[in-house]
Amino acid sequence: MYLEQKQRPLGRPRQNKNTKSTKESILEVATRLFLTQNYQVVSMDEVAKECGVTKATVYYYYSTKADLFTATMIQMMVRIRENMDQILSTNKNLEERLLDFATVYLHATMDIDMKNFMKDAKLSLSAEQLKELKNAEDNMYEVLEKSIVYAMHIEEIPKGNPKLAAHAFVALLSIGNFKDENHTPILANIDELAKEIVSFYWNGLSH
């Protein structure tokens, strides 16, 4: 009986089948740390401590902090893409779907300075890692672009450049992270901010 059991590959941390995998836990914790702090501040030691595993376990899955960061960002963009796809696949008109997505996105990123966060991290990534992030980002925009192409096809909106329209919408959403020198946002109410952004965008899209 015991001889029939497969041994774990050398160096592979023990896992409990009934719980979240160690790798998933590391990614989840690392994502939270990277987003709430900045890339330079987060250490592999801190990730290990927050996960309740050894540093060797973290290094087993991710050989460098840059590898870990790349994996967390790709996973985050994949999740955003999935959420975007789900929201944009409903039977509502495009403006309503954009509002639904904007509201979800702004609530999720309200405490994250995405622009400076990514700028800080990219200085430490390799060309290959930057390419992986760019591909994940392009896949994310593609979902929105397809919805815009279809809206143009059925003449819900005037014909134009769908890629530009998709990037412009996400760029407008970054306004949600803006705070002045007193850390005061443009609009404190996220739902109202989402409505303002989509209204502004829709007026431009419709002309």
C-alpha positions as CSV (number, residue, x, y, z in Angstrom):
1,M,0.0,0.0,0.0
2,Y,2.6,2.5,1.0
3,L,4.8,1.6,-1.9
4,E,2.0,2.5,-4.3
5,Q,1.8,6.0,-3.0
6,K,3.6,8.5,-5.2
7,Q,6.2,10.6,-3.5
8,R,6.2,14.3,-3.8
9,P,8.8,15.7,-6.2
10,L,11.9,16.8,-4.4
11,G,11.5,20.3,-3.0
12,R,7.7,20.4,-3.6
13,P,5.9,21.8,-0.5
14,R,3.3,19.5,1.1
15,Q,-0.3,20.4,0.2
16,N,-3.7,19.7,1.7
17,K,-6.2,18.7,-1.1
18,N,-9.0,20.2,0.9
19,T,-7.6,23.7,1.1
20,K,-6.3,26.3,-1.3
21,S,-3.0,25.4,-2.9
22,T,0.1,26.9,-1.5
23,K,0.8,28.5,-4.9
24,E,-2.6,30.1,-4.9
25,S,-2.2,31.4,-1.3
26,I,1.2,32.9,-2.2
27,L,-0.3,34.7,-5.3
28,E,-3.2,36.0,-3.2
29,V,-1.1,37.4,-0.4
30,A,1.5,38.8,-2.8
31,T,-1.2,40.6,-4.9
32,R,-2.5,42.2,-1.7
33,L,1.0,43.3,-0.6
34,F,2.1,44.6,-4.0
35,L,-1.1,46.6,-4.3
36,T,-1.2,48.1,-0.8
37,Q,2.5,48.8,-0.6
38,N,4.8,49.3,-3.6
39,Y,7.1,46.8,-5.5
40,Q,10.3,48.0,-3.9
41,V,9.0,47.7,-0.3
42,V,7.6,44.2,-0.5
43,S,10.0,41.4,0.3
44,M,9.9,37.6,-0.3
45,D,10.3,37.3,3.5
46,E,7.2,39.3,4.1
47,V,5.2,37.3,1.5
48,A,6.3,34.0,3.2
49,K,5.5,35.3,6.7
50,E,2.0,36.5,5.6
51,C,1.4,33.1,4.0
52,G,2.6,31.1,7.0
53,V,5.2,29.3,4.9
54,T,9.0,29.3,4.7
55,K,10.8,31.6,2.3
56,A,12.2,28.5,0.6
57,T,8.6,27.5,-0.2
58,V,8.0,30.9,-1.9
59,Y,11.2,30.5,-3.9
60,Y,10.2,27.0,-4.9
61,Y,7.4,28.5,-6.9
62,Y,8.9,31.9,-7.8
63,S,12.7,32.2,-8.2
64,T,12.7,36.0,-8.0
65,K,10.5,38.8,-6.7
66,A,10.1,40.0,-10.3
67,D,8.7,36.5,-11.3
68,L,6.2,36.7,-8.4
69,F,5.1,40.2,-9.3
70,T,4.7,39.2,-13.0
71,A,2.5,36.2,-12.0
72,T,0.4,38.3,-9.6
73,M,-0.2,41.0,-12.2
74,I,-1.1,38.5,-15.0
75,Q,-3.5,36.8,-12.7
76,M,-5.1,40.1,-11.7
77,M,-5.5,41.1,-15.4
78,V,-7.0,37.7,-16.2
79,R,-9.5,38.2,-13.5
80,I,-10.3,41.7,-14.7
81,R,-10.7,40.3,-18.2
82,E,-13.1,37.6,-17.0
83,N,-15.2,40.1,-15.0
84,M,-15.2,42.5,-17.9
85,D,-16.3,39.7,-20.3
86,Q,-19.1,38.7,-17.9
87,I,-20.4,42.2,-17.5
88,L,-20.1,43.1,-21.2
89,S,-21.9,39.9,-22.2
90,T,-25.2,40.9,-20.7
91,N,-28.2,42.0,-22.8
92,K,-28.0,45.6,-21.6
93,N,-27.1,48.4,-24.0
94,L,-23.5,49.3,-24.3
95,E,-23.7,52.5,-22.1
96,E,-25.3,50.5,-19.3
97,R,-22.7,47.8,-19.5
98,L,-19.9,50.3,-19.5
99,L,-21.4,51.8,-16.4
100,D,-21.7,48.4,-14.7
101,F,-18.0,47.7,-15.4
102,A,-16.8,51.2,-14.4
103,T,-18.6,50.9,-11.1
104,V,-17.0,47.5,-10.3
105,Y,-13.6,48.6,-11.5
106,L,-13.5,51.9,-9.5
107,H,-14.7,50.2,-6.3
108,A,-11.9,47.6,-6.8
109,T,-9.1,50.1,-7.5
110,M,-10.2,53.1,-5.4
111,D,-7.2,52.7,-3.0
112,I,-4.6,51.8,-5.6
113,D,-2.5,54.3,-7.5
114,M,-2.2,52.0,-10.5
115,K,-0.1,54.4,-12.6
116,N,2.7,54.9,-10.1
117,F,2.4,51.3,-8.9
118,M,3.1,49.9,-12.3
119,K,5.8,52.5,-13.1
120,D,7.7,51.6,-10.0
121,A,7.6,47.9,-10.7
122,K,8.4,48.0,-14.4
123,L,11.9,49.3,-13.6
124,S,12.8,45.9,-12.1
125,L,11.3,43.6,-14.7
126,S,13.0,41.9,-17.6
127,A,12.1,42.4,-21.2
128,E,10.4,39.0,-21.3
129,Q,8.4,39.8,-18.1
130,L,7.3,43.2,-19.5
131,K,6.2,41.3,-22.7
132,E,4.1,38.9,-20.6
133,L,2.4,41.8,-18.8
134,K,1.8,43.6,-22.1
135,N,0.1,40.5,-23.6
136,A,-2.1,40.1,-20.6
137,E,-3.0,43.8,-20.8
138,D,-3.8,43.5,-24.5
139,N,-6.1,40.5,-23.9
140,M,-7.9,42.6,-21.3
141,Y,-8.5,45.4,-23.7
142,E,-9.6,43.0,-26.4
143,V,-12.8,42.1,-24.6
144,L,-13.9,45.8,-24.4
145,E,-12.8,46.3,-28.0
146,K,-15.0,43.5,-29.2
147,S,-18.1,45.0,-27.5
148,I,-17.4,48.4,-29.1
149,V,-16.9,46.8,-32.5
150,Y,-20.3,45.1,-32.2
151,A,-22.0,48.3,-31.0
152,M,-20.6,50.0,-34.1
153,H,-21.8,47.1,-36.3
154,I,-25.4,47.4,-35.1
155,E,-25.1,51.2,-35.3
156,E,-25.6,51.7,-31.6
157,I,-22.6,54.1,-31.8
158,P,-21.0,55.8,-34.8
159,K,-18.2,54.0,-36.6
160,G,-14.7,54.8,-35.4
161,N,-11.5,53.3,-34.1
162,P,-12.5,50.6,-31.6
163,K,-9.0,50.1,-30.2
164,L,-8.7,53.8,-29.5
165,A,-12.1,53.8,-27.9
166,A,-11.3,50.8,-25.7
167,H,-8.0,52.4,-24.5
168,A,-9.7,55.8,-24.0
169,F,-12.3,54.3,-21.7
170,V,-9.8,52.5,-19.4
171,A,-7.7,55.7,-19.4
172,L,-10.7,57.6,-18.2
173,L,-11.2,55.1,-15.4
174,S,-7.8,55.9,-14.1
175,I,-9.2,59.3,-13.0
176,G,-10.9,57.4,-10.2
177,N,-7.4,57.0,-8.6
178,F,-6.7,60.8,-8.7
179,K,-6.4,62.6,-5.4
180,D,-5.2,66.2,-4.8
181,E,-2.5,67.3,-2.3
182,N,-4.9,66.8,0.5
183,H,-5.7,63.2,-0.7
184,T,-9.2,64.3,-1.7
185,P,-10.7,62.5,-4.7
186,I,-12.6,64.3,-7.5
187,L,-15.8,62.7,-6.3
188,A,-16.0,60.8,-3.0
189,N,-19.0,58.8,-4.1
190,I,-17.7,56.0,-6.4
191,D,-21.0,55.3,-8.0
192,E,-21.5,59.0,-8.9
193,L,-17.9,59.1,-10.3
194,A,-18.6,56.1,-12.5
195,K,-21.7,57.8,-13.9
196,E,-19.8,61.0,-14.6
197,I,-17.0,59.2,-16.4
198,V,-19.3,57.0,-18.5
199,S,-21.5,60.1,-19.4
200,F,-18.4,62.0,-20.4
201,Y,-17.1,59.1,-22.5
202,W,-20.5,58.3,-24.0
203,N,-20.9,61.9,-25.2
204,G,-17.5,61.7,-27.0
205,L,-18.3,58.2,-28.4
206,S,-21.6,59.3,-29.8
207,H,-20.3,62.1,-32.0
